Amino acid sequence: MIPADVETPDILVDLDVLDRNITRMADTVRAKGLALRPHAKTHKIPEIAARQLAAGATGLTVATIGEAEVFAGAGVDDLFIAYPLWLSDRKAGLLRDLARKAKLTVGVDSTEGAARLGQGLGPAAGSVRVLVEVDSGHHRSGVRPHSAADVARAASDAGLDVAGVFTFPGHSYAPGMPAEAAAQEQEALRLAAEALAAAGFTAGVRSGGSTPTALLTGNSAATEVRPGVYIFGDAQQLELGRCAPEDIALTVAATVVSHHAVEPGTPPRFIIDAGSKILGSDKPAWATGYGRLLDHPDARITALSEHHATVEWHSPEGPPALGERLRAIPNHVCLAMNLVDDVAVVSNGSLVERWRVAARGKNS
């Protein structure tokens, strides 16, 4: 149900579902003997971070220095920037300031990057932990596991505190891949930790996890996981079978504004007032649309413009009337959250408050 005092388009966060998702992940990860360090780039909201920490998260993961600044300013005192930073003079100054406010960990994946990080931090280098990023099959950033020791040596030589290794199994977002990706993640962490041990380092932190793999991850190699999307769910997770409709905590409230004439025998199509500027435009090759409708599982968003979404209707009853309000599920919730200044927080069909997306646009 969309509260009457919410205008469309707008992002809705169902507080009750959000809290249930936060609690379920925290309890499951705890039962596995793992630490939970959720990725806050998904929500960018201090109020949600506070809920995650209250449920037992040991700290937060972020993608950028700007995100780290927002959450440190909100009182979060343990932050991991899971990115191989290449420091400019300005970023080095910001990172030094952050190191005075919070327990700070930074990702590295090259000897050059490690040296530059240590040089930029100067005397503060010894107070900053680093995790060496290893590739577990996603083939994005990260070194091969057996090369982790070279990066660790460079980081240590630069005065940094080498705390362990991390990886991101991003290929787990493809159909049929979560279990295989989870196994590859564990193997990469194990091999990298062994490489560090052979070089005289202790990989006390072995960090992995994405939302598709977090609940599959055992503690054979990992010590912590970093899921992000689990708090909200999205259309990608639905299609992968990693969440159910009742787990969707974030939707876009939209209004039917136009009916599109179609040829006889063709599924009805209509337009809602939520386009790419609020839904985002991600569409993996395997996805069956640009998003879904929460209360109409057979419908698909088949095309997007900036302020229009075309919905193809596959239901025996007729399509929604002009003016009817619907809840759309973005394909990729992290992108949608970076497109709005604030979100409507709802509970039992009522608007209870609005939360500012405080880290929106903090892309560096």
Rosetta blueprint (number, residue, H / E / L):
1 M L
2 I L
3 P L
4 A L
5 D L
6 V L
7 E L
8 T L
9 P L
10 D E
11 I E
12 L E
13 V E
14 D E
15 L H
16 D H
17 V H
18 L H
19 D H
20 R H
21 N H
22 I H
23 T H
24 R H
25 M H
26 A H
27 D H
28 T H
29 V H
30 R H
31 A H
32 K L
33 G L
34 L L
35 A E
36 L E
37 R L
38 P L
39 H E
40 A L
41 K L
42 T L
43 H L
44 K L
45 I L
46 P H
47 E H
48 I H
49 A H
50 A H
51 R H
52 Q H
53 L H
54 A H
55 A L
56 G L
57 A L
58 T L
59 G L
60 L E
61 T E
62 V E
63 A L
64 T L
65 I H
66 G H
67 E H
68 A H
69 E H
70 V H
71 F H
72 A H
73 G H
74 A L
75 G L
76 V L
77 D L
78 D E
79 L E
80 F E
81 I E
82 A E
83 Y E
84 P E
85 L L
86 W L
87 L L
88 S L
89 D H
90 R H
91 K H
92 A H
93 G H
94 L H
95 L H
96 R H
97 D H
98 L H
99 A H
100 R H
101 K H
102 A L
103 K E
104 L E
105 T E
106 V E
107 G E
108 V E
109 D L
110 S L
111 T H
112 E H
113 G H
114 A H
115 A H
116 R H
117 L H
118 G H
119 Q H
120 G H
121 L H
122 G H
123 P H
124 A H
125 A H
126 G H
127 S H
128 V E
129 R E
130 V E
131 L E
132 V E
133 E E
134 V E
135 D L
136 S L
137 G L
138 H L
139 H L
140 R L
141 S L
142 G L
143 V E
144 R L
145 P H
146 H H
147 S H
148 A H
149 A H
150 D H
151 V H
152 A H
153 R H
154 A H
155 A H
156 S H
157 D H
158 A L
159 G L
160 L L
161 D E
162 V E
163 A E
164 G E
165 V E
166 F E
167 T L
168 F L
169 P L
170 G H
171 H H
172 S H
173 Y H
174 A L
175 P L
176 G L
177 M L
178 P H
179 A H
180 E H
181 A H
182 A H
183 A H
184 Q H
185 E H
186 Q H
187 E H
188 A H
189 L H
190 R H
191 L H
192 A H
193 A H
194 E H
195 A H
196 L H
197 A H
198 A H
199 A L
200 G L
201 F L
202 T L
203 A L
204 G L
205 V E
206 R E
207 S E
208 G E
209 G L
210 S L
211 T H
212 P H
213 T H
214 A H
215 L L
216 L L
217 T L
218 G L
219 N L
220 S L
221 A L
222 A L
223 T L
224 E E
225 V E
226 R L
227 P L
228 G L
229 V H
230 Y H
231 I H
232 F L
233 G L
234 D L
235 A H
236 Q H
237 Q H
238 L H
239 E H
240 L H
241 G L
242 R L
243 C L
244 A L
245 P H
246 E H
247 D H
248 I L
249 A L
250 L E
251 T E
252 V E
253 A E
254 A E
255 T E
256 V E
257 V E
258 S E
259 H E
260 H E
261 A L
262 V L
263 E L
264 P L
265 G L
266 T L
267 P L
268 P L
269 R E
270 F E
271 I E
272 I E
273 D L
274 A L
275 G L
276 S H
277 K H
278 I H
279 L H
280 G L
281 S L
282 D L
283 K L
284 P L
285 A L
286 W L
287 A L
288 T L
289 G L
290 Y L
291 G E
292 R E
293 L E
294 L L
295 D L
296 H E
297 P E
298 D E
299 A E
300 R E
301 I E
302 T E
303 A E
304 L E
305 S L
306 E L
307 H L
308 H L
309 A E
310 T E
311 V E
312 E E
313 W L
314 H L
315 S L
316 P L
317 E L
318 G L
319 P L
320 P L
321 A L
322 L L
323 G L
324 E L
325 R E
326 L E
327 R E
328 A E
329 I E
330 P E
331 N L
332 H L
333 V H
334 C H
335 L H
336 A H
337 M H
338 N L
339 L L
340 V L
341 D L
342 D E
343 V E
344 A E
345 V E
346 V E
347 S E
348 N L
349 G L
350 S E
351 L E
352 V E
353 E E
354 R E
355 W E
356 R E
357 V L
358 A L
359 A L
360 R L
361 G L
362 K L
363 N L
364 S L
